[in-house]
Amino acid sequence: MKPSLYDFTNVVRILKLRKERHELLHSNKAADINRHHEISKELFKLTGNDIYLRF
């Protein structure tokens, strides 16, 4: 896989989404679970892969 270039605003957005997703990881509330799935979909759109840029 070739590395992609991301502008600073997208990198910050990805990091914030990853942090929020991590905070919701162990919640049992239905709203939190749905938000977790929404964040995963958005991260997939932003990064183009399923590992969400582990940096």
C-alpha positions as CSV (number, residue, x, y, z in Angstrom):
1,M,0.0,0.0,0.0
2,K,1.4,3.4,-1.0
3,P,1.4,6.1,1.7
4,S,-1.1,8.9,1.1
5,L,-0.7,12.6,1.7
6,Y,-3.2,14.2,4.0
7,D,-3.5,17.9,4.8
8,F,-3.3,19.0,8.4
9,T,-7.0,19.5,8.9
10,N,-7.8,15.9,7.8
11,V,-5.1,14.5,10.1
12,V,-6.5,16.5,13.1
13,R,-10.0,15.3,12.2
14,I,-8.9,11.7,11.9
15,L,-7.2,11.9,15.3
16,K,-10.2,13.4,17.0
17,L,-12.5,10.8,15.5
18,R,-10.1,8.0,16.6
19,K,-10.1,9.4,20.2
20,E,-13.8,9.7,20.3
21,R,-14.2,6.2,18.9
22,H,-11.8,4.8,21.5
23,E,-13.8,6.5,24.3
24,L,-17.0,4.8,23.1
25,L,-15.5,1.4,22.7
26,H,-16.6,-0.1,26.0
27,S,-20.0,1.5,26.3
28,N,-23.1,-0.6,26.4
29,K,-25.5,2.2,25.5
30,A,-27.3,1.9,22.2
31,A,-26.7,5.5,21.2
32,D,-22.9,5.1,21.9
33,I,-22.8,1.9,19.9
34,N,-24.5,3.6,17.0
35,R,-22.1,6.6,17.2
36,H,-19.2,4.2,17.3
37,H,-20.3,2.6,14.0
38,E,-20.9,6.1,12.4
39,I,-17.4,7.1,13.4
40,S,-16.0,3.9,11.9
41,K,-17.7,4.6,8.6
42,E,-16.5,8.2,8.5
43,L,-12.9,7.1,9.3
44,F,-13.1,4.5,6.5
45,K,-14.2,7.3,4.1
46,L,-11.4,9.6,5.2
47,T,-8.6,7.0,5.2
48,G,-9.7,4.6,2.5
49,N,-8.7,1.5,4.6
50,D,-10.0,-0.3,7.7
51,I,-7.0,0.3,9.9
52,Y,-7.7,4.0,10.2
53,L,-4.1,5.1,9.9
54,R,-2.6,3.7,13.1
55,F,-0.1,6.5,13.8
